[in-house]
Amino acid sequence: MQRRRFLDNNKRRWLFIGIALLLLYLVVPQLGFFRHGRIDLASIHYGWMVAAFGFNSLTFVFAAVSIVVLAAHRLPLSRTIVVQVASTFVGRLLPAGLGGLGVNYAYLLKRRHTVSEGAAVLTVNNVVGLLANLLLVGIMVGLFHHRLPPFSVHLSPKLVAVWPVIVLLAILIVVSLFMHFGPTLKRAGLSYLRQLQTFGHRWRAIGSSWLSATALTTCNVLALYCVVLATGQHLPFTALLIIYGFGVLLGTLIPTPGGVGGVEAGLVAGLVSFGVTSGTALSIALLYRVVNFWLPLGVGLVAFIYSERRQYYLGV
């Protein structure tokens, strides 16, 4: 028993050392944005900042609802909300949302989902969320395209050069996996496809997930809207929806933890295109990332430690 406790403590120690290193990796790139930003703290309307954090907090609830309605087995909503907060923390440490997917996957396995069931739930959840966001932004662009200014964004050549390396590594990993685990992966793939087919008869669950994803995006845009008001600026909600979608797109395409650099660049480019000065646009982007990135990082760490100690995940 003592030997097992020692191993558990040692495992936790290395886990938090890794988290500390990843946090440093996140903080260093962000310092450049703060150095060039010009934020007048005395002129900020903090009531709007509190409202922005409130809208951002609601996104965890809608993310949890989407998982609950799609799950193959019953999930408690309150526990799922805690897991979403924790997954937000881990997702900010790893690129492309891999951390958040991993946490949700381990949680579903703990709640009696098979490997294929868990993978199918997360696949449908992410596809529905992506399509809901694209439809929402697409409708706004279609209705107000005559009012849209041209977008322009300048990305670092180093960030652009990362993509070929990522694609090459992904190809090598896939080829290596099939060489060593071909038959096993084939069986798992067939089981996964069978689970996906079950969603063809669950239109009510997919519709509820779609509404949750739309509400989640709306809350994110409302948080950005509140940040804009906090700086004394005024932009229509439709413009901010398009700006937010552009920022998220760049954050997804640039493979950095939490989209650091890409989201900021997309928000600044979008705001400037709608007439906001570059200095004010950078201030808005930085303040929004405080609400959307840095504060949830701290809250998510607490949720992650809590859920890890309560053994919400398989293998913990």
Secondary structure as a PSIPRED ss2 file (coil, helix, strand):
# PSIPRED VFORMAT (PSIPRED V4.0)

   1 M C   1.000  0.000  0.000
   2 Q H   0.000  1.000  0.000
   3 R H   0.000  1.000  0.000
   4 R H   0.000  1.000  0.000
   5 R H   0.000  1.000  0.000
   6 F H   0.000  1.000  0.000
   7 L H   0.000  1.000  0.000
   8 D H   0.000  1.000  0.000
   9 N H   0.000  1.000  0.000
  10 N H   0.000  1.000  0.000
  11 K H   0.000  1.000  0.000
  12 R H   0.000  1.000  0.000
  13 R H   0.000  1.000  0.000
  14 W H   0.000  1.000  0.000
  15 L H   0.000  1.000  0.000
  16 F H   0.000  1.000  0.000
  17 I H   0.000  1.000  0.000
  18 G H   0.000  1.000  0.000
  19 I H   0.000  1.000  0.000
  20 A H   0.000  1.000  0.000
  21 L H   0.000  1.000  0.000
  22 L H   0.000  1.000  0.000
  23 L H   0.000  1.000  0.000
  24 L H   0.000  1.000  0.000
  25 Y H   0.000  1.000  0.000
  26 L H   0.000  1.000  0.000
  27 V H   0.000  1.000  0.000
  28 V H   0.000  1.000  0.000
  29 P H   0.000  1.000  0.000
  30 Q H   0.000  1.000  0.000
  31 L H   0.000  1.000  0.000
  32 G H   0.000  1.000  0.000
  33 F H   0.000  1.000  0.000
  34 F H   0.000  1.000  0.000
  35 R H   0.000  1.000  0.000
  36 H H   0.000  1.000  0.000
  37 G C   1.000  0.000  0.000
  38 R C   1.000  0.000  0.000
  39 I C   1.000  0.000  0.000
  40 D C   1.000  0.000  0.000
  41 L H   0.000  1.000  0.000
  42 A H   0.000  1.000  0.000
  43 S H   0.000  1.000  0.000
  44 I C   1.000  0.000  0.000
  45 H C   1.000  0.000  0.000
  46 Y H   0.000  1.000  0.000
  47 G H   0.000  1.000  0.000
  48 W H   0.000  1.000  0.000
  49 M H   0.000  1.000  0.000
  50 V H   0.000  1.000  0.000
  51 A H   0.000  1.000  0.000
  52 A H   0.000  1.000  0.000
  53 F H   0.000  1.000  0.000
  54 G H   0.000  1.000  0.000
  55 F H   0.000  1.000  0.000
  56 N H   0.000  1.000  0.000
  57 S H   0.000  1.000  0.000
  58 L H   0.000  1.000  0.000
  59 T H   0.000  1.000  0.000
  60 F H   0.000  1.000  0.000
  61 V H   0.000  1.000  0.000
  62 F H   0.000  1.000  0.000
  63 A H   0.000  1.000  0.000
  64 A H   0.000  1.000  0.000
  65 V H   0.000  1.000  0.000
  66 S H   0.000  1.000  0.000
  67 I H   0.000  1.000  0.000
  68 V H   0.000  1.000  0.000
  69 V H   0.000  1.000  0.000
  70 L H   0.000  1.000  0.000
  71 A C   1.000  0.000  0.000
  72 A C   1.000  0.000  0.000
  73 H C   1.000  0.000  0.000
  74 R C   1.000  0.000  0.000
  75 L C   1.000  0.000  0.000
  76 P C   1.000  0.000  0.000
  77 L H   0.000  1.000  0.000
  78 S H   0.000  1.000  0.000
  79 R H   0.000  1.000  0.000
  80 T H   0.000  1.000  0.000
  81 I H   0.000  1.000  0.000
  82 V H   0.000  1.000  0.000
  83 V H   0.000  1.000  0.000
  84 Q H   0.000  1.000  0.000
  85 V H   0.000  1.000  0.000
  86 A H   0.000  1.000  0.000
  87 S H   0.000  1.000  0.000
  88 T H   0.000  1.000  0.000
  89 F H   0.000  1.000  0.000
  90 V H   0.000  1.000  0.000
  91 G H   0.000  1.000  0.000
  92 R C   1.000  0.000  0.000
  93 L C   1.000  0.000  0.000
  94 L C   1.000  0.000  0.000
  95 P E   0.000  0.000  1.000
  96 A C   1.000  0.000  0.000
  97 G C   1.000  0.000  0.000
  98 L H   0.000  1.000  0.000
  99 G H   0.000  1.000  0.000
 100 G H   0.000  1.000  0.000
 101 L H   0.000  1.000  0.000
 102 G H   0.000  1.000  0.000
 103 V H   0.000  1.000  0.000
 104 N H   0.000  1.000  0.000
 105 Y H   0.000  1.000  0.000
 106 A H   0.000  1.000  0.000
 107 Y H   0.000  1.000  0.000
 108 L H   0.000  1.000  0.000
 109 L H   0.000  1.000  0.000
 110 K H   0.000  1.000  0.000
 111 R C   1.000  0.000  0.000
 112 R C   1.000  0.000  0.000
 113 H C   1.000  0.000  0.000
 114 T C   1.000  0.000  0.000
 115 V H   0.000  1.000  0.000
 116 S H   0.000  1.000  0.000
 117 E H   0.000  1.000  0.000
 118 G H   0.000  1.000  0.000
 119 A H   0.000  1.000  0.000
 120 A H   0.000  1.000  0.000
 121 V H   0.000  1.000  0.000
 122 L H   0.000  1.000  0.000
 123 T H   0.000  1.000  0.000
 124 V H   0.000  1.000  0.000
 125 N H   0.000  1.000  0.000
 126 N H   0.000  1.000  0.000
 127 V H   0.000  1.000  0.000
 128 V H   0.000  1.000  0.000
 129 G H   0.000  1.000  0.000
 130 L H   0.000  1.000  0.000
 131 L H   0.000  1.000  0.000
 132 A H   0.000  1.000  0.000
 133 N H   0.000  1.000  0.000
 134 L H   0.000  1.000  0.000
 135 L H   0.000  1.000  0.000
 136 L H   0.000  1.000  0.000
 137 V H   0.000  1.000  0.000
 138 G H   0.000  1.000  0.000
 139 I H   0.000  1.000  0.000
 140 M H   0.000  1.000  0.000
 141 V H   0.000  1.000  0.000
 142 G H   0.000  1.000  0.000
 143 L H   0.000  1.000  0.000
 144 F H   0.000  1.000  0.000
 145 H H   0.000  1.000  0.000
 146 H H   0.000  1.000  0.000
 147 R H   0.000  1.000  0.000
 148 L C   1.000  0.000  0.000
 149 P C   1.000  0.000  0.000
 150 P C   1.000  0.000  0.000
 151 F C   1.000  0.000  0.000
 152 S C   1.000  0.000  0.000
 153 V C   1.000  0.000  0.000
 154 H C   1.000  0.000  0.000
 155 L C   1.000  0.000  0.000
 156 S C   1.000  0.000  0.000
 157 P H   0.000  1.000  0.000
 158 K H   0.000  1.000  0.000
 159 L H   0.000  1.000  0.000
 160 V H   0.000  1.000  0.000
 161 A H   0.000  1.000  0.000
 162 V H   0.000  1.000  0.000
 163 W H   0.000  1.000  0.000
 164 P H   0.000  1.000  0.000
 165 V H   0.000  1.000  0.000
 166 I H   0.000  1.000  0.000
 167 V H   0.000  1.000  0.000
 168 L H   0.000  1.000  0.000
 169 L H   0.000  1.000  0.000
 170 A H   0.000  1.000  0.000
 171 I H   0.000  1.000  0.000
 172 L H   0.000  1.000  0.000
 173 I H   0.000  1.000  0.000
 174 V H   0.000  1.000  0.000
 175 V H   0.000  1.000  0.000
 176 S H   0.000  1.000  0.000
 177 L H   0.000  1.000  0.000
 178 F H   0.000  1.000  0.000
 179 M H   0.000  1.000  0.000
 180 H H   0.000  1.000  0.000
 181 F H   0.000  1.000  0.000
 182 G H   0.000  1.000  0.000
 183 P H   0.000  1.000  0.000
 184 T H   0.000  1.000  0.000
 185 L H   0.000  1.000  0.000
 186 K H   0.000  1.000  0.000
 187 R H   0.000  1.000  0.000
 188 A H   0.000  1.000  0.000
 189 G H   0.000  1.000  0.000
 190 L H   0.000  1.000  0.000
 191 S H   0.000  1.000  0.000
 192 Y H   0.000  1.000  0.000
 193 L H   0.000  1.000  0.000
 194 R H   0.000  1.000  0.000
 195 Q H   0.000  1.000  0.000
 196 L H   0.000  1.000  0.000
 197 Q H   0.000  1.000  0.000
 198 T H   0.000  1.000  0.000
 199 F H   0.000  1.000  0.000
 200 G H   0.000  1.000  0.000
 201 H H   0.000  1.000  0.000
 202 R C   1.000  0.000  0.000
 203 W H   0.000  1.000  0.000
 204 R H   0.000  1.000  0.000
 205 A H   0.000  1.000  0.000
 206 I H   0.000  1.000  0.000
 207 G H   0.000  1.000  0.000
 208 S H   0.000  1.000  0.000
 209 S H   0.000  1.000  0.000
 210 W H   0.000  1.000  0.000
 211 L H   0.000  1.000  0.000
 212 S H   0.000  1.000  0.000
 213 A H   0.000  1.000  0.000
 214 T H   0.000  1.000  0.000
 215 A H   0.000  1.000  0.000
 216 L H   0.000  1.000  0.000
 217 T H   0.000  1.000  0.000
 218 T H   0.000  1.000  0.000
 219 C H   0.000  1.000  0.000
 220 N H   0.000  1.000  0.000
 221 V H   0.000  1.000  0.000
 222 L H   0.000  1.000  0.000
 223 A H   0.000  1.000  0.000
 224 L H   0.000  1.000  0.000
 225 Y H   0.000  1.000  0.000
 226 C H   0.000  1.000  0.000
 227 V H   0.000  1.000  0.000
 228 V H   0.000  1.000  0.000
 229 L H   0.000  1.000  0.000
 230 A H   0.000  1.000  0.000
 231 T C   1.000  0.000  0.000
 232 G C   1.000  0.000  0.000
 233 Q C   1.000  0.000  0.000
 234 H C   1.000  0.000  0.000
 235 L C   1.000  0.000  0.000
 236 P C   1.000  0.000  0.000
 237 F H   0.000  1.000  0.000
 238 T H   0.000  1.000  0.000
 239 A H   0.000  1.000  0.000
 240 L H   0.000  1.000  0.000
 241 L H   0.000  1.000  0.000
 242 I H   0.000  1.000  0.000
 243 I H   0.000  1.000  0.000
 244 Y H   0.000  1.000  0.000
 245 G H   0.000  1.000  0.000
 246 F H   0.000  1.000  0.000
 247 G H   0.000  1.000  0.000
 248 V H   0.000  1.000  0.000
 249 L H   0.000  1.000  0.000
 250 L H   0.000  1.000  0.000
 251 G H   0.000  1.000  0.000
 252 T H   0.000  1.000  0.000
 253 L H   0.000  1.000  0.000
 254 I C   1.000  0.000  0.000
 255 P C   1.000  0.000  0.000
 256 T C   1.000  0.000  0.000
 257 P E   0.000  0.000  1.000
 258 G C   1.000  0.000  0.000
 259 G C   1.000  0.000  0.000
 260 V C   1.000  0.000  0.000
 261 G C   1.000  0.000  0.000
 262 G H   0.000  1.000  0.000
 263 V H   0.000  1.000  0.000
 264 E H   0.000  1.000  0.000
 265 A H   0.000  1.000  0.000
 266 G H   0.000  1.000  0.000
 267 L H   0.000  1.000  0.000
 268 V H   0.000  1.000  0.000
 269 A H   0.000  1.000  0.000
 270 G H   0.000  1.000  0.000
 271 L H   0.000  1.000  0.000
 272 V H   0.000  1.000  0.000
 273 S H   0.000  1.000  0.000
 274 F C   1.000  0.000  0.000
 275 G C   1.000  0.000  0.000
 276 V C   1.000  0.000  0.000
 277 T C   1.000  0.000  0.000
 278 S H   0.000  1.000  0.000
 279 G H   0.000  1.000  0.000
 280 T H   0.000  1.000  0.000
 281 A H   0.000  1.000  0.000
 282 L H   0.000  1.000  0.000
 283 S H   0.000  1.000  0.000
 284 I H   0.000  1.000  0.000
 285 A H   0.000  1.000  0.000
 286 L H   0.000  1.000  0.000
 287 L H   0.000  1.000  0.000
 288 Y H   0.000  1.000  0.000
 289 R H   0.000  1.000  0.000
 290 V H   0.000  1.000  0.000
 291 V H   0.000  1.000  0.000
 292 N H   0.000  1.000  0.000
 293 F H   0.000  1.000  0.000
 294 W H   0.000  1.000  0.000
 295 L H   0.000  1.000  0.000
 296 P H   0.000  1.000  0.000
 297 L H   0.000  1.000  0.000
 298 G H   0.000  1.000  0.000
 299 V H   0.000  1.000  0.000
 300 G H   0.000  1.000  0.000
 301 L H   0.000  1.000  0.000
 302 V H   0.000  1.000  0.000
 303 A H   0.000  1.000  0.000
 304 F H   0.000  1.000  0.000
 305 I H   0.000  1.000  0.000
 306 Y H   0.000  1.000  0.000
 307 S H   0.000  1.000  0.000
 308 E H   0.000  1.000  0.000
 309 R H   0.000  1.000  0.000
 310 R C   1.000  0.000  0.000
 311 Q C   1.000  0.000  0.000
 312 Y C   1.000  0.000  0.000
 313 Y C   1.000  0.000  0.000
 314 L C   1.000  0.000  0.000
 315 G C   1.000  0.000  0.000
 316 V C   1.000  0.000  0.000
